[in-house]
Amino acid sequence: MQTQIQEYIPQPALHQVLKLLEHDNLVVKIKKERKTKHGDYRSLPNGKHQITVNANLNKYRFLITLIHEIAHFEAYSNYGRFIKPHGKEWKRTFQHLMLPFLNPKVFPDSLLPLLAKHFKNPKASSDTDAQLVLALLQFDEPNNKTYVFQLPLDSVFKIYNGKIFKKGQKRVKRFECIELKTGKVYLFNPNAEVELLKYYKNE
């Protein structure tokens, strides 16, 4: 486990992370990129508990995601399985588990104020915190990914499931985008990953 995990997280966080994973019935698996989630937690029928995290995440996002999922395991263990997945018990647990990592040995100075703000009231997905997400993107390996916030107004784009949209105006924190096939309006997070369609004909 140590050899596997240390490749994906900041080195100063390793000791504390391994302490959190000292459970015989808790398994961590590292998965290929999944478009709809960065990680998940599952209670398995055999009594084991499984956490998965995407391998393509940069080390800071990987650590946040891993602690997010460990918090699910800890919250269900401490409060029972009938609590809300991202309710107050999970939030308190996530805050408590994350606190030892919020220091300049683990995270760059540029991220710490954003993380401190985020963890005053952590959300079900860090992707809803656009400011934090955009800051984390700076630490990704160079890639050819495109995000909604980068597209000009009225751009036509495709998402992972093949649906095609036209970008509209920003409404507070998210962008209104029209699905061309149905005319329905959807709200997109600024950091949603998309494929720009330069040559699209609405047939």
N, C-alpha and C positions, 0 to 999 in steps of 0.2 A: 504493500500500500504506500509506504513512504516514497519509494522510488517512483511510483506512478504519479502521486500527487505533487511531488516537489517540482516536476517539470511544468506544472500549470499555474502555480501560485507564487507570489513574492516569497523569496527565501526566508525573510524574518518572520513570516506568518506560519511557517511549517510546524514548529513545535506546538503552538497553540491549536492548530487545526488537527494535528494527530491526537491531541488530548480529547478533542471533541468527538473524534471518531472511534474512541476506545469502547466500542460496544460489540459484543460477539454476534449480535443479530442485526447489525447495520452494515450494509454493503454499498460501496460507491462504484458506479460504472461510468466511464467516460465514453460519450457517444459522438458519432459524426454529427455535423451541423443539422439542426432541425429548424425549419423556417418559423414554426409557430411558437417555439419556446426555447429558453436557454437551459432549463433544467426541470426536473420534477422529483416528487417524493411519492412513494407507494408503500402501503402496508401489504405484504404478500400473504397468501393463504397459509403458507407454511410457518408463519410467525416471524419471518424475517422482515426487515425493512430495507427498501432499496432507494438510493438517491442516484439520479443520473444528471450529468452536466455535459454540455456541448464542448467538444475538444477545440473548436475554432475560436473560443473566446480569449481575449487578451487576459493577462494574469490578474488584473485588478477586477475585471468583470467576472472572471471565473471564481475568484475568491468571494465576491459579493453573492453570486448565485449559489455557491456551495453552502455558505452560511445561511442563506435564505432557506434552502432545503433542509439543512440540519435543524433549523428552527421549527420546521413542521414536525420533524421527528420528536424533538424535545417537547413541543407544546402538546402533541397528542399523548406522549408518554406521561406528562405531568398533569394534564387537565382532562384526559379522556378523549375518545374519538367522536364525541358529539359536538365539539366546539366548531365554530365557523373556521374554514381553512385559513382565512386572512383576517380573523377577528382580533379582539383586544389581547387574547392570550398569546396568539402568534406574534403580534406586534411587540409585546413586552419581551417575549423570548428572543426575537430577532434583535431588538435593541440591546438586550443584555449580552447576547453572544457576540455581537459585532463590536461592542465598545472597546475590548482589548486591541482590536486591529486598527482603530482610528487614531493612528499616530504616524509621524513622518518617517519612521523606519519601514513601515509597510506601504503606505500610499504617498504619492508625490504631493508636495505642498499645494499644488494647483487644485487637487481633488478634495482635500480635507474640508474646506469650508462648505463645499457642495454636499459632501457626505454628511457632515454635521447637520445641515439643514434637512436633508432627506430623512435622516434617522430620528428626527423629532416626531415624525409620523409616517413610518415606512408604508409604502403601498404594496398591493398584491404583485405588481410588476414594476421594477425600476424603470422600465421602458416608458412609463407614464410621466417620469420626471425628465422632460426634454433637455433641460439645462445640464443635468448630470450625464445623460446619455451622450450628448454632443461632446462633453469634456472627455468621457471615456473613449469615444471613437478615435481621439487623437493618438491613443496608444495601440490601436490596431495595426497589424502588418499592412503594408501597402496592398491595395486590392482594387478591383474594378467595380466595386459595389456603388450603387446610386441610391440616394435617399430622397424622400418626398420634399424635404425642405430645400434641396438643391435645385429642384426643377422650376423653370419659369412658369408663370401663370398660364393656364390653358394647355399645358403639356399633356400629351396622352401617354399613359404608362400601363404596364401589365404587372400584376402581382403573382406570387408563387403558384396560385391555383388556376392561373390562366385568365382571370377576369380582367377586363380592360376599363380604365377610368380616365377621366379628364380632371386635371387639378384646378381647384377653385380657390376662393379667398380663404385666408386664415380666420378662424373663429376662436378667439381667446388663445388657446394653446394648440388647437388641432386644425387641420385643413379640411375644408369641405371638398369632396371629390365626387363626381357623378359617374356612376357605372353606365357606360354607353349602351349596353344591351337593354337595361331595364329603366334607365332614367332615375334610378334611386340615388339619393345622396348619402354618402358615408363619411364619417369623420376619421381622418388618418393622423396618427402621431407623426410629428416632423421627421422622426428617425426611422419610419417604416421603409424597409428595403424594397425597391421596385426596379423594373426594367423600362427604360425610356424607349418608346416606339417612335422612331423618326419617320417611318413610312407606313402610316396606318390609314386604311380606307374604310369608312363606315358603310358597309354594303347593305 
